[in-house]
Amino acid sequence: MAFLHEQPQFSPEPSPGARAGGGVPAQALLLREARDVRVLQRAAGNAAVGRMIGTPAPGRRLMRHPLLKVLRKAVLWTAKRGADHISKHVAKHGRRVAGKAVHSVFRMERHINFYVSTAIREAEALAAKATKHAADAVLEEGGIKIYRQAGRTPGKFRMIIEKEFAEAIGTKGETILKVVIDASGRVVTAYPMKKLAGIVLGIGAVGTALFDARTADAAELIRDRIEEERQHGDDWLTQLVDFVESPMPAVEDEQLRIDIDNIVHETTLRLIADIEAAEGVCLPDADTEAIRELVSVAIATPMLLEEE
């Protein structure tokens, strides 16, 4: 709808033929309508009448896209990673979870930070321009795609960014990086994928959506478990009591490793079963092994970003 910024100007004399059937001149009717609008504005307030006639209310700014706030938090998150103790602990476990699989998935591990940061910055720029889109609308422009995904908690959403690079970033020729971000702006999962293709050959959109949801859920569970462990360990009194009762701090860390491994393993098994049921296929061993590697890397990549 076009905004009306100025009232139209009229010449004092009506033009020939302005009267219809000897009635009131057409220009006079328009002037009368403009006067009525001004009367309504004084009576009901400019903002209310502005909405009625399609005029922006005085002092009102354009609405920002709902996802822009999350993306700006994500930019800050990528900038401050590795700055605290929990980040170092998360990174240590991420390195172990990823193992050698990260080299089997990404062409160059040292460029992961650049890939993720670039995707987030370009997504932020796209969302900053999208002032007239609903929160659940898909934004897409210039190799960047942004959309929402339901989270573990009802009513909570994650945001997914797909960034297409000019050159392959994955070992199998993948040129697209998919990044999942939670409502706080923290990167939850990230992995490379091919354009117009699923996570492995023969897996379609349904299987890919299941992969994104299951790995994001697993990553959040692992993060919660690590933070729970570190909060317990940061309490010096608890540490002292635990040491007196059982001077074996390595036992707790071992239990954390077991818990993380169980989450990754169970997620992989459930995911493969869900994909086979949803897609109506029986995945060959090569595909199930590829999914196992990709699950580990998708979960571990954001954890690796927290290395100094």
N, C-alpha and C positions, 0 to 999 in steps of 0.2 A: 504494500500500500504506500503510495507516495505521501510524504509528509507535507502539510500546508504550513509553510514558514511565514508567508506574508498574505495579507488580505489583497484580493485583486483590485487594481485601480481602474476607475471608469471615467469616461468623459462626461461632463456635466449635461450634455445634450444627447437624448436618445437618437440612435441612428434610424433612418427610414425603414419602416416595416417592423420596428421593435414591438409595436402594439399588436396584440392578437385579439381580433374581434372587438376592438375598442376598449380592451381591459387595461390593467396596469402594465406599464412598460416592463420588459423582461429584466432590464438592468436594475430597475427599482426593486423588483422582487429579490434579486441577488443581494442588493444592499440591505434589504430588510432582513434576509436570512443571516447575513453577517452580523447585523446589529443584534439579532436574537441570540446568536452564539455568544456574543460578548456579555449579554445579560445573564445567560446561563452560567458562564464562567464566573461572574461576580457572585452569583447566588450559590453555586455548588462547588466552587473551587476549580482552578485551572487544570489540575491534574485529572480530576474526574471527567471534565468535558473534553480534555485533550484525548483521553482514551476513547471517548464516544465518537469523536470525529476523525481519529487517526492521527492526531498531532502529538508529538512527544512532549511530555510534561516538562515545565521549566526546571533546569538543573538536574534532570535525570540522565544517567549515563547508560550506554548500551549494556545489555546483559552479557556477562561473561559465560562462556561455556562451562557447565558443571565439572567437566574433567580437567579444566585448566589448573585448578587449585591442586589437584593430585599430582599433575605433571610437574608443577613448580616445586612441590615437595620432593619429587623424584630427582629433579636436578640437584637440589640441595643434598639429598641422600648420597648420590654418586660423588659429590664433592667432598663430603666429610667422612667417607668410609675409612676404616682402619684407624680412626682417631681415638678409639677407646678400647678398654680391655675386652669387652664382650665381642668386639669386631675381630680381635686377634684370635679369640677362642672359636668363633664361628668359622673363620678362615681356615683354622687348623683342621677342623672336622670336614670342611668343604673339600680341602685338598685330599683327604683320605677317601671321601665318598666318590669323588671324581676319578681318582686313581689314574690308570693309563687310558681310560675311556675318553677323557677330554682331548687327547691327541688323536683319537680315532674319529672324533666328531668335528672339531674345529681345525681348520688348516693351520692357523697360527694362534696358539694360546695367548701369546703376549699381546695380541690385538683385541682380545675380548673386551677389555675396558673401553677401548675406542669404539668398538661396534655398539655396545650398550649405551654409552654416553651420547653418541651421535643419534641413535634412534630416539632417545628421550628428548634431546634438544629439538630435533625436527618435529616431533610430535607436539611439543609445547608450542612451537611457532604455529603449527596448523590449528591447534585448539584456540590459540589467541585470536585467530581470524574468524573462527566459527561462532558468531554471536547469535545466530538464528536457528541453531540446531538443538533438538531435544537431547537429553543426557543419554538416551538409548540409541540415538542415531549413529550410523557408521560414518566416520569422517575419513576421507581418502583424497589424497592429492600428492603428486610428485614423488611416488614411490613410498609414501607413508600411509598407513591405514590404522585407525584407532576404533576400538569398539569395547563394549562392556561384557563381563562374564559374572554370573552369580557366584558368590563366595560361600564358604562353609556356613556362615551365620545368616539366617533369613533376613532379607532386606539389605544385606551388605553386598557390595559388588567389587570385583577386581577390574582392572583395565588392561586390555591387550593391545600392544603395539606391534605392527609388522612393518619392518623397514627393509626395502630392497636395495642392495648394494650393486655397484657396477661390476664388481668382480666376485668370484666365488669366495665365500667365507667358511664353507664346510668342505670336508674331505671328499664328499660325493657330488661336488658341484653346486651345493646349495648357495643361493644368493640372497636369501631372505633371513633376517633375524627376527624371531618372535620373542617378545619380552612381556612378561606378566607382572603387573604392579598392583599392590594392595592399596587400600584407601588411605594409608598413612604415607604413601609415596615410596615405600620400600620395594625394591625389585625382588620378586618371589621366585620366578623361574626365567630362564632364557636358553634358547637353543636355535640352531640354524635349520631352515627348511627350504624345500624347493617350491618354485612358483607353480600354482595350480596343482599341487601334489600333496599327499598326506605325509605323515611322519615316516612311513615306509611304503614301498610300491604296493598298490592294491588296497591301501587304507584310505578311505574317503573322509568327507567332512565330519561325519558322526564320530568316527574313530579318533580323528584329530582333536575334536572338541573334548572327548573323554580324556585323552592324553593331557590336554591343557588343564582340565579341572582336577584330575587325580594327582598330577605332579605338583600343582599349586597347593592342594590340600596337604600333601606329604611335606612339602617345604615349610609350610606354616607350622605343622606339628613338630618338625625337627627344630625349628627356630624356638618355639615355645619350650621344648624340652631342654635345649641348651641354655636359654635364659633362666629357666627354673634352677638348673644345676649351678650356674654361676652366681645367682642371687643367694643361694644357699652357701656357696663357698666364700662369698664376699663378707659374710657375717663372721667377724673374727672370733666372737664368743662361741659360735657354733663350731668353727674350725677347731678351737681349743678343746671343746668337749669331745668332739668326734675323735680327735687325735689321742686324748687320754683313754677313751673307751676302746678305740681300735686304730693304732698308728699306721694305717695303710691307706693313704689318700688315693693311691693308684686304683684301688678297688672301685671307687665311685666313678672314676673316669672310664674305667673299663665297662662298667654298667651303662654309662652314657653311650659309649661306642656300640655296645650290643643293641641298645634301644634304637639308635639311629639306623643301624644295619637292618634291624627288623622292619622298621618303617619303610625303608627303600625296597626291601625284598617283598614284603606283603603288598605294597603298592604295585609293584611290577606284576606280581601274579594276578591280582584282581584286575589290573588294567588289561592284561592280555585276555583274560576270560571275558571281560566286558566288551572288548573290541570284537572278539570272535562272535559273541552273541549278537551284538548290534549290527555288525557288517555281514553276518551270515557266512563267515569264512573259517577255515582252519589254517592258522598261520604256520608256515614252514619254519623249521629250526632257525634258518638264517634271519628271518624277520623277527622272531621272538628274541634272538640274541641282539639284533639291532635295537629293538625296543628297550631291552635291559640297559644297554649302553646309554641310550638317549635319556632314559629316566634318570640315571645317575648324573649325567651331565646337566640336564635341565634343572635338577634340584641343586646341584653343587655350584653351578656357574655364579649365581649371585653371592654365594658364600665366598667364592674365590675373589670376588670384587672387593671384599673387605680386608684383603691383604694390604700391607703398607707398600 
